[in-house]
Amino acid sequence: MWFLYRRTIQVPATIDLEATDRELHAHVILDGVEVNEGDEVLVHGAPTHIALNEKRTMTTRATVSKASLPRRMWERVMGRTRITELYEVGFEG
């Protein structure tokens, strides 16, 4: 069905990881694409773990699946009526 179609884009991405006694974070910055409601992002080559007291910044690729207009509108309406899950984040190896 045309309204379920997703356009996929390959983009460069920067991954910033830190696991210290002061901070624990993982950030991904996508170059040249804006992520909107209903879009999905898959980061390729991201490490599944880093050692304690380690900071890493690396460049890799990401696949962005852009949602169709009907899907984006649906996600926008549902996001405003109820918030059940903010983000689903996973590191898979």
PDB file of N, CA, C and O in Angstrom:
ATOM      1  N   MET A   1       0.842  -1.178   0.000  1.00  0.00           N
ATOM      2  CA  MET A   1       0.000   0.000   0.000  1.00  0.00           C
ATOM      3  C   MET A   1       0.890   1.245   0.000  1.00  0.00           C
ATOM      4  O   MET A   1       1.883   1.298   0.725  1.00  0.00           O
ATOM      5  N   TRP A   2       0.546   2.219  -0.788  1.00  0.00           N
ATOM      6  CA  TRP A   2       1.379   3.400  -0.976  1.00  0.00           C
ATOM      7  C   TRP A   2       1.592   4.190   0.303  1.00  0.00           C
ATOM      8  O   TRP A   2       2.649   4.796   0.476  1.00  0.00           O
ATOM      9  N   PHE A   3       0.610   4.202   1.212  1.00  0.00           N
ATOM     10  CA  PHE A   3       0.749   5.028   2.410  1.00  0.00           C
ATOM     11  C   PHE A   3       1.647   4.385   3.463  1.00  0.00           C
ATOM     12  O   PHE A   3       1.962   5.027   4.464  1.00  0.00           O
ATOM     13  N   LEU A   4       2.063   3.151   3.269  1.00  0.00           N
ATOM     14  CA  LEU A   4       2.999   2.492   4.176  1.00  0.00           C
ATOM     15  C   LEU A   4       4.432   2.531   3.651  1.00  0.00           C
ATOM     16  O   LEU A   4       5.356   2.085   4.331  1.00  0.00           O
ATOM     17  N   TYR A   5       4.618   3.061   2.448  1.00  0.00           N
ATOM     18  CA  TYR A   5       5.935   3.107   1.815  1.00  0.00           C
ATOM     19  C   TYR A   5       6.904   3.946   2.646  1.00  0.00           C
ATOM     20  O   TYR A   5       6.552   5.021   3.133  1.00  0.00           O
ATOM     21  N   ARG A   6       8.122   3.442   2.799  1.00  0.00           N
ATOM     22  CA  ARG A   6       9.176   4.173   3.498  1.00  0.00           C
ATOM     23  C   ARG A   6      10.348   4.385   2.542  1.00  0.00           C
ATOM     24  O   ARG A   6      10.822   3.441   1.909  1.00  0.00           O
ATOM     25  N   ARG A   7      10.801   5.610   2.446  1.00  0.00           N
ATOM     26  CA  ARG A   7      11.976   5.937   1.647  1.00  0.00           C
ATOM     27  C   ARG A   7      13.195   5.795   2.550  1.00  0.00           C
ATOM     28  O   ARG A   7      13.201   6.338   3.655  1.00  0.00           O
ATOM     29  N   THR A   8      14.223   5.085   2.111  1.00  0.00           N
ATOM     30  CA  THR A   8      15.419   4.912   2.935  1.00  0.00           C
ATOM     31  C   THR A   8      16.563   5.745   2.378  1.00  0.00           C
ATOM     32  O   THR A   8      16.731   5.885   1.167  1.00  0.00           O
ATOM     33  N   ILE A   9      17.344   6.293   3.305  1.00  0.00           N
ATOM     34  CA  ILE A   9      18.464   7.159   2.963  1.00  0.00           C
ATOM     35  C   ILE A   9      19.672   6.689   3.765  1.00  0.00           C
ATOM     36  O   ILE A   9      19.555   6.421   4.961  1.00  0.00           O
ATOM     37  N   GLN A  10      20.834   6.586   3.117  1.00  0.00           N
ATOM     38  CA  GLN A  10      22.089   6.292   3.801  1.00  0.00           C
ATOM     39  C   GLN A  10      22.787   7.625   4.074  1.00  0.00           C
ATOM     40  O   GLN A  10      23.004   8.416   3.156  1.00  0.00           O
ATOM     41  N   VAL A  11      23.138   7.873   5.345  1.00  0.00           N
ATOM     42  CA  VAL A  11      23.783   9.133   5.709  1.00  0.00           C
ATOM     43  C   VAL A  11      24.978   8.861   6.617  1.00  0.00           C
ATOM     44  O   VAL A  11      24.999   7.855   7.327  1.00  0.00           O
ATOM     45  N   PRO A  12      25.979   9.755   6.601  1.00  0.00           N
ATOM     46  CA  PRO A  12      27.062   9.640   7.571  1.00  0.00           C
ATOM     47  C   PRO A  12      26.552  10.024   8.959  1.00  0.00           C
ATOM     48  O   PRO A  12      25.659  10.859   9.097  1.00  0.00           O
ATOM     49  N   ALA A  13      27.131   9.403   9.977  1.00  0.00           N
ATOM     50  CA  ALA A  13      26.711   9.674  11.352  1.00  0.00           C
ATOM     51  C   ALA A  13      27.934   9.708  12.257  1.00  0.00           C
ATOM     52  O   ALA A  13      28.916   9.006  12.019  1.00  0.00           O
ATOM     53  N   THR A  14      27.864  10.526  13.290  1.00  0.00           N
ATOM     54  CA  THR A  14      28.907  10.599  14.300  1.00  0.00           C
ATOM     55  C   THR A  14      28.352  10.044  15.596  1.00  0.00           C
ATOM     56  O   THR A  14      27.286  10.456  16.052  1.00  0.00           O
ATOM     57  N   ILE A  15      29.084   9.101  16.191  1.00  0.00           N
ATOM     58  CA  ILE A  15      28.676   8.490  17.455  1.00  0.00           C
ATOM     59  C   ILE A  15      29.594   9.007  18.548  1.00  0.00           C
ATOM     60  O   ILE A  15      30.815   8.987  18.400  1.00  0.00           O
ATOM     61  N   ASP A  16      29.009   9.470  19.642  1.00  0.00           N
ATOM     62  CA  ASP A  16      29.755   9.951  20.807  1.00  0.00           C
ATOM     63  C   ASP A  16      29.368   9.078  21.996  1.00  0.00           C
ATOM     64  O   ASP A  16      28.218   9.099  22.433  1.00  0.00           O
ATOM     65  N   LEU A  17      30.318   8.315  22.519  1.00  0.00           N
ATOM     66  CA  LEU A  17      30.078   7.415  23.650  1.00  0.00           C
ATOM     67  C   LEU A  17      30.950   7.825  24.824  1.00  0.00           C
ATOM     68  O   LEU A  17      32.103   8.218  24.645  1.00  0.00           O
ATOM     69  N   GLU A  18      30.395   7.731  26.026  1.00  0.00           N
ATOM     70  CA  GLU A  18      31.173   8.004  27.235  1.00  0.00           C
ATOM     71  C   GLU A  18      30.629   7.159  28.372  1.00  0.00           C
ATOM     72  O   GLU A  18      29.422   7.107  28.607  1.00  0.00           O
ATOM     73  N   ALA A  19      31.551   6.490  29.080  1.00  0.00           N
ATOM     74  CA  ALA A  19      31.197   5.692  30.257  1.00  0.00           C
ATOM     75  C   ALA A  19      32.228   5.993  31.337  1.00  0.00           C
ATOM     76  O   ALA A  19      33.198   5.255  31.509  1.00  0.00           O
ATOM     77  N   THR A  20      32.006   7.087  32.063  1.00  0.00           N
ATOM     78  CA  THR A  20      32.909   7.472  33.148  1.00  0.00           C
ATOM     79  C   THR A  20      32.124   7.500  34.447  1.00  0.00           C
ATOM     80  O   THR A  20      30.912   7.285  34.463  1.00  0.00           O
ATOM     81  N   ASP A  21      32.837   7.769  35.541  1.00  0.00           N
ATOM     82  CA  ASP A  21      32.142   7.849  36.829  1.00  0.00           C
ATOM     83  C   ASP A  21      31.247   9.084  36.916  1.00  0.00           C
ATOM     84  O   ASP A  21      30.366   9.147  37.774  1.00  0.00           O
ATOM     85  N   ARG A  22      31.460  10.057  36.045  1.00  0.00           N
ATOM     86  CA  ARG A  22      30.637  11.270  36.058  1.00  0.00           C
ATOM     87  C   ARG A  22      29.507  11.236  35.039  1.00  0.00           C
ATOM     88  O   ARG A  22      28.485  11.896  35.224  1.00  0.00           O
ATOM     89  N   GLU A  23      29.682  10.471  33.963  1.00  0.00           N
ATOM     90  CA  GLU A  23      28.707  10.528  32.880  1.00  0.00           C
ATOM     91  C   GLU A  23      28.612   9.195  32.145  1.00  0.00           C
ATOM     92  O   GLU A  23      29.602   8.483  31.979  1.00  0.00           O
ATOM     93  N   LEU A  24      27.395   8.880  31.710  1.00  0.00           N
ATOM     94  CA  LEU A  24      27.137   7.698  30.886  1.00  0.00           C
ATOM     95  C   LEU A  24      26.185   8.128  29.780  1.00  0.00           C
ATOM     96  O   LEU A  24      25.018   8.423  30.039  1.00  0.00           O
ATOM     97  N   HIS A  25      26.683   8.164  28.540  1.00  0.00           N
ATOM     98  CA  HIS A  25      25.810   8.576  27.447  1.00  0.00           C
ATOM     99  C   HIS A  25      26.240   7.964  26.118  1.00  0.00           C
ATOM    100  O   HIS A  25      27.373   7.516  25.945  1.00  0.00           O
ATOM    101  N   ALA A  26      25.295   7.964  25.194  1.00  0.00           N
ATOM    102  CA  ALA A  26      25.524   7.559  23.806  1.00  0.00           C
ATOM    103  C   ALA A  26      24.690   8.495  22.936  1.00  0.00           C
ATOM    104  O   ALA A  26      23.461   8.497  23.015  1.00  0.00           O
ATOM    105  N   HIS A  27      25.358   9.281  22.116  1.00  0.00           N
ATOM    106  CA  HIS A  27      24.677  10.236  21.236  1.00  0.00           C
ATOM    107  C   HIS A  27      25.018   9.916  19.787  1.00  0.00           C
ATOM    108  O   HIS A  27      26.142   9.524  19.474  1.00  0.00           O
ATOM    109  N   VAL A  28      24.042  10.087  18.913  1.00  0.00           N
ATOM    110  CA  VAL A  28      24.254   9.925  17.474  1.00  0.00           C
ATOM    111  C   VAL A  28      23.825  11.216  16.791  1.00  0.00           C
ATOM    112  O   VAL A  28      22.718  11.711  17.003  1.00  0.00           O
ATOM    113  N   ILE A  29      24.715  11.748  15.975  1.00  0.00           N
ATOM    114  CA  ILE A  29      24.416  12.956  15.205  1.00  0.00           C
ATOM    115  C   ILE A  29      24.399  12.558  13.733  1.00  0.00           C
ATOM    116  O   ILE A  29      25.403  12.091  13.195  1.00  0.00           O
ATOM    117  N   LEU A  30      23.252  12.745  13.087  1.00  0.00           N
ATOM    118  CA  LEU A  30      23.100  12.417  11.670  1.00  0.00           C
ATOM    119  C   LEU A  30      23.462  13.633  10.834  1.00  0.00           C
ATOM    120  O   LEU A  30      23.031  14.746  11.133  1.00  0.00           O
ATOM    121  N   ASP A  31      24.245  13.426   9.795  1.00  0.00           N
ATOM    122  CA  ASP A  31      24.683  14.519   8.933  1.00  0.00           C
ATOM    123  C   ASP A  31      23.761  14.652   7.732  1.00  0.00           C
ATOM    124  O   ASP A  31      23.653  13.732   6.922  1.00  0.00           O
ATOM    125  N   GLY A  32      23.101  15.791   7.617  1.00  0.00           N
ATOM    126  CA  GLY A  32      22.342  16.104   6.420  1.00  0.00           C
ATOM    127  C   GLY A  32      20.925  15.585   6.344  1.00  0.00           C
ATOM    128  O   GLY A  32      20.337  15.588   5.262  1.00  0.00           O
ATOM    129  N   VAL A  33      20.350  15.138   7.451  1.00  0.00           N
ATOM    130  CA  VAL A  33      18.965  14.672   7.414  1.00  0.00           C
ATOM    131  C   VAL A  33      18.281  15.029   8.729  1.00  0.00           C
ATOM    132  O   VAL A  33      18.888  14.969   9.798  1.00  0.00           O
ATOM    133  N   GLU A  34      17.024  15.394   8.633  1.00  0.00           N
ATOM    134  CA  GLU A  34      16.222  15.699   9.823  1.00  0.00           C
ATOM    135  C   GLU A  34      15.308  14.512  10.104  1.00  0.00           C
ATOM    136  O   GLU A  34      14.660  13.990   9.197  1.00  0.00           O
ATOM    137  N   VAL A  35      15.260  14.089  11.364  1.00  0.00           N
ATOM    138  CA  VAL A  35      14.411  12.969  11.761  1.00  0.00           C
ATOM    139  C   VAL A  35      13.084  13.532  12.266  1.00  0.00           C
ATOM    140  O   VAL A  35      13.055  14.400  13.139  1.00  0.00           O
ATOM    141  N   ASN A  36      11.981  13.020  11.702  1.00  0.00           N
ATOM    142  CA  ASN A  36      10.640  13.477  12.067  1.00  0.00           C
ATOM    143  C   ASN A  36       9.833  12.340  12.671  1.00  0.00           C
ATOM    144  O   ASN A  36      10.337  11.230  12.839  1.00  0.00           O
ATOM    145  N   GLU A  37       8.579  12.625  12.995  1.00  0.00           N
ATOM    146  CA  GLU A  37       7.688  11.623  13.562  1.00  0.00           C
ATOM    147  C   GLU A  37       7.572  10.430  12.628  1.00  0.00           C
ATOM    148  O   GLU A  37       7.389  10.594  11.421  1.00  0.00           O
ATOM    149  N   GLY A  38       7.678   9.224  13.189  1.00  0.00           N
ATOM    150  CA  GLY A  38       7.510   8.008  12.413  1.00  0.00           C
ATOM    151  C   GLY A  38       8.751   7.523  11.689  1.00  0.00           C
ATOM    152  O   GLY A  38       8.754   6.408  11.167  1.00  0.00           O
ATOM    153  N   ASP A  39       9.807   8.328  11.640  1.00  0.00           N
ATOM    154  CA  ASP A  39      11.046   7.909  10.987  1.00  0.00           C
ATOM    155  C   ASP A  39      11.780   6.903  11.868  1.00  0.00           C
ATOM    156  O   ASP A  39      11.651   6.924  13.092  1.00  0.00           O
ATOM    157  N   GLU A  40      12.545   6.030  11.240  1.00  0.00           N
ATOM    158  CA  GLU A  40      13.345   5.045  11.958  1.00  0.00           C
ATOM    159  C   GLU A  40      14.802   5.207  11.560  1.00  0.00           C
ATOM    160  O   GLU A  40      15.110   5.483  10.400  1.00  0.00           O
ATOM    161  N   VAL A  41      15.710   5.033  12.539  1.00  0.00           N
ATOM    162  CA  VAL A  41      17.143   5.179  12.296  1.00  0.00           C
ATOM    163  C   VAL A  41      17.849   3.908  12.740  1.00  0.00           C
ATOM    164  O   VAL A  41      17.627   3.423  13.849  1.00  0.00           O
ATOM    165  N   LEU A  42      18.698   3.370  11.875  1.00  0.00           N
ATOM    166  CA  LEU A  42      19.526   2.220  12.201  1.00  0.00           C
ATOM    167  C   LEU A  42      20.975   2.631  11.995  1.00  0.00           C
ATOM    168  O   LEU A  42      21.379   2.963  10.881  1.00  0.00           O
ATOM    169  N   VAL A  43      21.764   2.608  13.079  1.00  0.00           N
ATOM    170  CA  VAL A  43      23.173   2.997  13.022  1.00  0.00           C
ATOM    171  C   VAL A  43      24.003   1.738  12.792  1.00  0.00           C
ATOM    172  O   VAL A  43      23.881   0.764  13.536  1.00  0.00           O
ATOM    173  N   HIS A  44      24.841   1.758  11.767  1.00  0.00           N
ATOM    174  CA  HIS A  44      25.670   0.601  11.414  1.00  0.00           C
ATOM    175  C   HIS A  44      27.054   0.731  12.048  1.00  0.00           C
ATOM    176  O   HIS A  44      27.634   1.817  12.065  1.00  0.00           O
ATOM    177  N   GLY A  45      27.574  -0.367  12.561  1.00  0.00           N
ATOM    178  CA  GLY A  45      28.940  -0.383  13.078  1.00  0.00           C
ATOM    179  C   GLY A  45      29.110   0.245  14.442  1.00  0.00           C
ATOM    180  O   GLY A  45      30.236   0.550  14.837  1.00  0.00           O
ATOM    181  N   ALA A  46      28.033   0.448  15.173  1.00  0.00           N
ATOM    182  CA  ALA A  46      28.144   1.016  16.522  1.00  0.00           C
ATOM    183  C   ALA A  46      28.632  -0.067  17.483  1.00  0.00           C
ATOM    184  O   ALA A  46      28.175  -1.207  17.402  1.00  0.00           O
ATOM    185  N   PRO A  47      29.548   0.268  18.387  1.00  0.00           N
ATOM    186  CA  PRO A  47      30.018  -0.733  19.345  1.00  0.00           C
ATOM    187  C   PRO A  47      28.906  -1.116  20.317  1.00  0.00           C
ATOM    188  O   PRO A  47      28.043  -0.299  20.639  1.00  0.00           O
ATOM    189  N   THR A  48      28.935  -2.353  20.779  1.00  0.00           N
ATOM    190  CA  THR A  48      27.912  -2.826  21.712  1.00  0.00           C
ATOM    191  C   THR A  48      28.272  -2.511  23.152  1.00  0.00           C
ATOM    192  O   THR A  48      27.401  -2.523  24.022  1.00  0.00           O
ATOM    193  N   HIS A  49      29.542  -2.228  23.419  1.00  0.00           N
ATOM    194  CA  HIS A  49      29.954  -1.852  24.778  1.00  0.00           C
ATOM    195  C   HIS A  49      31.286  -1.092  24.708  1.00  0.00           C
ATOM    196  O   HIS A  49      32.042  -1.215  23.744  1.00  0.00           O
ATOM    197  N   ILE A  50      31.542  -0.317  25.741  1.00  0.00           N
ATOM    198  CA  ILE A  50      32.845   0.322  25.903  1.00  0.00           C
ATOM    199  C   ILE A  50      33.270   0.109  27.344  1.00  0.00           C
ATOM    200  O   ILE A  50      32.439  -0.109  28.225  1.00  0.00           O
ATOM    201  N   ALA A  51      34.552   0.174  27.568  1.00  0.00           N
ATOM    202  CA  ALA A  51      35.089  -0.050  28.907  1.00  0.00           C
ATOM    203  C   ALA A  51      34.766   1.137  29.814  1.00  0.00           C
ATOM    204  O   ALA A  51      34.552   2.256  29.348  1.00  0.00           O
ATOM    205  N   LEU A  52      34.736   0.869  31.108  1.00  0.00           N
ATOM    206  CA  LEU A  52      34.513   1.929  32.091  1.00  0.00           C
ATOM    207  C   LEU A  52      35.650   2.944  32.001  1.00  0.00           C
ATOM    208  O   LEU A  52      36.799   2.573  31.763  1.00  0.00           O
ATOM    209  N   ASN A  53      35.332   4.213  32.189  1.00  0.00           N
ATOM    210  CA  ASN A  53      36.269   5.337  32.092  1.00  0.00           C
ATOM    211  C   ASN A  53      36.818   5.512  30.674  1.00  0.00           C
ATOM    212  O   ASN A  53      37.976   5.887  30.489  1.00  0.00           O
ATOM    213  N   GLU A  54      35.985   5.242  29.693  1.00  0.00           N
ATOM    214  CA  GLU A  54      36.383   5.399  28.301  1.00  0.00           C
ATOM    215  C   GLU A  54      35.452   6.376  27.594  1.00  0.00           C
ATOM    216  O   GLU A  54      34.244   6.395  27.830  1.00  0.00           O
ATOM    217  N   LYS A  55      36.046   7.187  26.720  1.00  0.00           N
ATOM    218  CA  LYS A  55      35.307   8.100  25.848  1.00  0.00           C
ATOM    219  C   LYS A  55      35.676   7.752  24.419  1.00  0.00           C
ATOM    220  O   LYS A  55      36.851   7.558  24.107  1.00  0.00           O
ATOM    221  N   ARG A  56      34.672   7.672  23.544  1.00  0.00           N
ATOM    222  CA  ARG A  56      34.932   7.377  22.143  1.00  0.00           C
ATOM    223  C   ARG A  56      34.047   8.236  21.256  1.00  0.00           C
ATOM    224  O   ARG A  56      32.869   8.453  21.544  1.00  0.00           O
ATOM    225  N   THR A  57      34.633   8.715  20.185  1.00  0.00           N
ATOM    226  CA  THR A  57      33.888   9.404  19.139  1.00  0.00           C
ATOM    227  C   THR A  57      34.303   8.776  17.822  1.00  0.00           C
ATOM    228  O   THR A  57      35.493   8.661  17.528  1.00  0.00           O
ATOM    229  N   MET A  58      33.325   8.372  17.034  1.00  0.00           N
ATOM    230  CA  MET A  58      33.635   7.699  15.772  1.00  0.00           C
ATOM    231  C   MET A  58      32.641   8.116  14.701  1.00  0.00           C
ATOM    232  O   MET A  58      31.546   8.598  14.992  1.00  0.00           O
ATOM    233  N   THR A  59      33.049   7.919  13.466  1.00  0.00           N
ATOM    234  CA  THR A  59      32.190   8.212  12.325  1.00  0.00           C
ATOM    235  C   THR A  59      31.768   6.894  11.696  1.00  0.00           C
ATOM    236  O   THR A  59      32.587   5.989  11.529  1.00  0.00           O
ATOM    237  N   THR A  60      30.502   6.786  11.349  1.00  0.00           N
ATOM    238  CA  THR A  60      29.961   5.570  10.746  1.00  0.00           C
ATOM    239  C   THR A  60      28.831   5.949   9.797  1.00  0.00           C
ATOM    240  O   THR A  60      28.680   7.121   9.453  1.00  0.00           O
ATOM    241  N   ARG A  61      28.044   4.981   9.375  1.00  0.00           N
ATOM    242  CA  ARG A  61      26.905   5.213   8.489  1.00  0.00           C
ATOM    243  C   ARG A  61      25.622   4.864   9.222  1.00  0.00           C
ATOM    244  O   ARG A  61      25.621   4.058  10.152  1.00  0.00           O
ATOM    245  N   ALA A  62      24.537   5.478   8.793  1.00  0.00           N
ATOM    246  CA  ALA A  62      23.217   5.179   9.358  1.00  0.00           C
ATOM    247  C   ALA A  62      22.209   5.098   8.219  1.00  0.00           C
ATOM    248  O   ALA A  62      22.337   5.786   7.206  1.00  0.00           O
ATOM    249  N   THR A  63      21.211   4.250   8.401  1.00  0.00           N
ATOM    250  CA  THR A  63      20.105   4.145   7.455  1.00  0.00           C
ATOM    251  C   THR A  63      18.887   4.792   8.093  1.00  0.00           C
ATOM    252  O   THR A  63      18.454   4.383   9.170  1.00  0.00           O
ATOM    253  N   VAL A  64      18.340   5.792   7.436  1.00  0.00           N
ATOM    254  CA  VAL A  64      17.146   6.485   7.922  1.00  0.00           C
ATOM    255  C   VAL A  64      15.981   6.073   7.032  1.00  0.00           C
ATOM    256  O   VAL A  64      16.023   6.259   5.816  1.00  0.00           O
ATOM    257  N   SER A  65      14.942   5.514   7.645  1.00  0.00           N
ATOM    258  CA  SER A  65      13.716   5.159   6.920  1.00  0.00           C
ATOM    259  C   SER A  65      12.697   6.256   7.184  1.00  0.00           C
ATOM    260  O   SER A  65      12.174   6.378   8.291  1.00  0.00           O
ATOM    261  N   LYS A  66      12.423   7.047   6.164  1.00  0.00           N
ATOM    262  CA  LYS A  66      11.506   8.173   6.298  1.00  0.00           C
ATOM    263  C   LYS A  66      10.064   7.684   6.216  1.00  0.00           C
ATOM    264  O   LYS A  66       9.716   6.910   5.325  1.00  0.00           O
ATOM    265  N   ALA A  67       9.235   8.130   7.135  1.00  0.00           N
ATOM    266  CA  ALA A  67       7.822   7.750   7.161  1.00  0.00           C
ATOM    267  C   ALA A  67       7.060   8.481   6.058  1.00  0.00           C
ATOM    268  O   ALA A  67       7.417   9.594   5.672  1.00  0.00           O
ATOM    269  N   SER A  68       6.015   7.844   5.563  1.00  0.00           N
ATOM    270  CA  SER A  68       5.148   8.485   4.575  1.00  0.00           C
ATOM    271  C   SER A  68       4.339   9.583   5.270  1.00  0.00           C
ATOM    272  O   SER A  68       4.264   9.620   6.498  1.00  0.00           O
ATOM    273  N   LEU A  69       3.740  10.465   4.489  1.00  0.00           N
ATOM    274  CA  LEU A  69       2.951  11.559   5.059  1.00  0.00           C
ATOM    275  C   LEU A  69       1.801  11.053   5.932  1.00  0.00           C
ATOM    276  O   LEU A  69       1.628  11.578   7.033  1.00  0.00           O
ATOM    277  N   PRO A  70       1.000  10.063   5.508  1.00  0.00           N
ATOM    278  CA  PRO A  70      -0.067   9.574   6.399  1.00  0.00           C
ATOM    279  C   PRO A  70       0.481   8.990   7.706  1.00  0.00           C
ATOM    280  O   PRO A  70      -0.104   9.188   8.771  1.00  0.00           O
ATOM    281  N   ARG A  71       1.598   8.276   7.622  1.00  0.00           N
ATOM    282  CA  ARG A  71       2.196   7.692   8.830  1.00  0.00           C
ATOM    283  C   ARG A  71       2.706   8.792   9.760  1.00  0.00           C
ATOM    284  O   ARG A  71       2.538   8.704  10.977  1.00  0.00           O
ATOM    285  N   ARG A  72       3.322   9.814   9.198  1.00  0.00           N
ATOM    286  CA  ARG A  72       3.838  10.925  10.000  1.00  0.00           C
ATOM    287  C   ARG A  72       2.699  11.654  10.712  1.00  0.00           C
ATOM    288  O   ARG A  72       2.819  12.004  11.886  1.00  0.00           O
ATOM    289  N   MET A  73       1.591  11.882   9.998  1.00  0.00           N
ATOM    290  CA  MET A  73       0.428  12.533  10.619  1.00  0.00           C
ATOM    291  C   MET A  73      -0.154  11.664  11.732  1.00  0.00           C
ATOM    292  O   MET A  73      -0.516  12.173  12.792  1.00  0.00           O
ATOM    293  N   TRP A  74      -0.244  10.348  11.493  1.00  0.00           N
ATOM    294  CA  TRP A  74      -0.753   9.418  12.510  1.00  0.00           C
ATOM    295  C   TRP A  74       0.119   9.470  13.764  1.00  0.00           C
ATOM    296  O   TRP A  74      -0.402   9.541  14.877  1.00  0.00           O
ATOM    297  N   GLU A  75       1.429   9.436  13.594  1.00  0.00           N
ATOM    298  CA  GLU A  75       2.348   9.478  14.737  1.00  0.00           C
ATOM    299  C   GLU A  75       2.236  10.807  15.483  1.00  0.00           C
ATOM    300  O   GLU A  75       2.324  10.840  16.710  1.00  0.00           O
ATOM    301  N   ARG A  76       2.045  11.884  14.755  1.00  0.00           N
ATOM    302  CA  ARG A  76       1.903  13.192  15.390  1.00  0.00           C
ATOM    303  C   ARG A  76       0.646  13.249  16.257  1.00  0.00           C
ATOM    304  O   ARG A  76       0.694  13.742  17.384  1.00  0.00           O
ATOM    305  N   VAL A  77      -0.479  12.746  15.740  1.00  0.00           N
ATOM    306  CA  VAL A  77      -1.736  12.732  16.503  1.00  0.00           C
ATOM    307  C   VAL A  77      -1.609  11.838  17.725  1.00  0.00           C
ATOM    308  O   VAL A  77      -1.984  12.237  18.828  1.00  0.00           O
ATOM    309  N   MET A  78      -1.084  10.633  17.539  1.00  0.00           N
ATOM    310  CA  MET A  78      -0.953   9.695  18.655  1.00  0.00           C
ATOM    311  C   MET A  78       0.041  10.200  19.697  1.00  0.00           C
ATOM    312  O   MET A  78      -0.140   9.968  20.892  1.00  0.00           O
ATOM    313  N   GLY A  79       1.075  10.881  19.254  1.00  0.00           N
ATOM    314  CA  GLY A  79       2.064  11.425  20.185  1.00  0.00           C
ATOM    315  C   GLY A  79       1.494  12.522  21.067  1.00  0.00           C
ATOM    316  O   GLY A  79       1.938  12.704  22.201  1.00  0.00           O
ATOM    317  N   ARG A  80       0.531  13.239  20.562  1.00  0.00           N
ATOM    318  CA  ARG A  80      -0.075  14.310  21.359  1.00  0.00           C
ATOM    319  C   ARG A  80      -1.187  13.810  22.259  1.00  0.00           C
ATOM    320  O   ARG A  80      -1.489  14.447  23.268  1.00  0.00           O
ATOM    321  N   THR A  81      -1.802  12.691  21.925  1.00  0.00           N
ATOM    322  CA  THR A  81      -2.904  12.184  22.744  1.00  0.00           C
ATOM    323  C   THR A  81      -2.417  11.304  23.883  1.00  0.00           C
ATOM    324  O   THR A  81      -3.024  11.276  24.954  1.00  0.00           O
ATOM    325  N   ARG A  82      -1.338  10.595  23.658  1.00  0.00           N
ATOM    326  CA  ARG A  82      -0.798   9.766  24.743  1.00  0.00           C
ATOM    327  C   ARG A  82       0.681   9.515  24.495  1.00  0.00           C
ATOM    328  O   ARG A  82       1.119   9.321  23.361  1.00  0.00           O
ATOM    329  N   ILE A  83       1.428   9.525  25.569  1.00  0.00           N
ATOM    330  CA  ILE A  83       2.852   9.221  25.480  1.00  0.00           C
ATOM    331  C   ILE A  83       3.082   7.933  26.258  1.00  0.00           C
ATOM    332  O   ILE A  83       3.041   7.924  27.488  1.00  0.00           O
ATOM    333  N   THR A  84       3.325   6.846  25.532  1.00  0.00           N
ATOM    334  CA  THR A  84       3.566   5.571  26.204  1.00  0.00           C
ATOM    335  C   THR A  84       5.034   5.183  26.148  1.00  0.00           C
ATOM    336  O   THR A  84       5.528   4.464  27.017  1.00  0.00           O
ATOM    337  N   GLU A  85       5.725   5.657  25.128  1.00  0.00           N
ATOM    338  CA  GLU A  85       7.130   5.304  24.981  1.00  0.00           C
ATOM    339  C   GLU A  85       7.823   6.453  24.265  1.00  0.00           C
ATOM    340  O   GLU A  85       7.481   6.776  23.127  1.00  0.00           O
ATOM    341  N   LEU A  86       8.787   7.066  24.922  1.00  0.00           N
ATOM    342  CA  LEU A  86       9.448   8.213  24.317  1.00  0.00           C
ATOM    343  C   LEU A  86      10.396   7.767  23.208  1.00  0.00           C
ATOM    344  O   LEU A  86      10.253   8.191  22.062  1.00  0.00           O
ATOM    345  N   TYR A  87      11.337   6.936  23.534  1.00  0.00           N
ATOM    346  CA  TYR A  87      12.281   6.402  22.551  1.00  0.00           C
ATOM    347  C   TYR A  87      12.543   4.941  22.863  1.00  0.00           C
ATOM    348  O   TYR A  87      12.511   4.527  24.022  1.00  0.00           O
ATOM    349  N   GLU A  88      12.797   4.179  21.841  1.00  0.00           N
ATOM    350  CA  GLU A  88      13.268   2.811  22.027  1.00  0.00           C
ATOM    351  C   GLU A  88      14.700   2.792  21.526  1.00  0.00           C
ATOM    352  O   GLU A  88      14.950   2.940  20.329  1.00  0.00           O
ATOM    353  N   VAL A  89      15.634   2.609  22.438  1.00  0.00           N
ATOM    354  CA  VAL A  89      17.048   2.640  22.099  1.00  0.00           C
ATOM    355  C   VAL A  89      17.633   1.269  22.357  1.00  0.00           C
ATOM    356  O   VAL A  89      17.399   0.680  23.413  1.00  0.00           O
ATOM    357  N   GLY A  90      18.379   0.763  21.420  1.00  0.00           N
ATOM    358  CA  GLY A  90      19.001  -0.542  21.620  1.00  0.00           C
ATOM    359  C   GLY A  90      20.365  -0.602  20.975  1.00  0.00           C
ATOM    360  O   GLY A  90      20.584  -0.037  19.903  1.00  0.00           O
ATOM    361  N   PHE A  91      21.275  -1.284  21.626  1.00  0.00           N
ATOM    362  CA  PHE A  91      22.597  -1.554  21.082  1.00  0.00           C
ATOM    363  C   PHE A  91      22.658  -3.048  20.837  1.00  0.00           C
ATOM    364  O   PHE A  91      22.645  -3.838  21.781  1.00  0.00           O
ATOM    365  N   GLU A  92      22.722  -3.433  19.586  1.00  0.00           N
ATOM    366  CA  GLU A  92      22.715  -4.848  19.242  1.00  0.00           C
ATOM    367  C   GLU A  92      24.059  -5.233  18.656  1.00  0.00           C
ATOM    368  O   GLU A  92      24.682  -4.456  17.933  1.00  0.00           O
ATOM    369  N   GLY A  93      24.491  -6.422  18.970  1.00  0.00           N
ATOM    370  CA  GLY A  93      25.789  -6.873  18.479  1.00  0.00           C
ATOM    371  C   GLY A  93      25.705  -7.967  17.485  1.00  0.00           C
ATOM    372  O   GLY A  93      26.733  -8.436  16.994  1.00  0.00           O
TER     373      GLY A  93
END
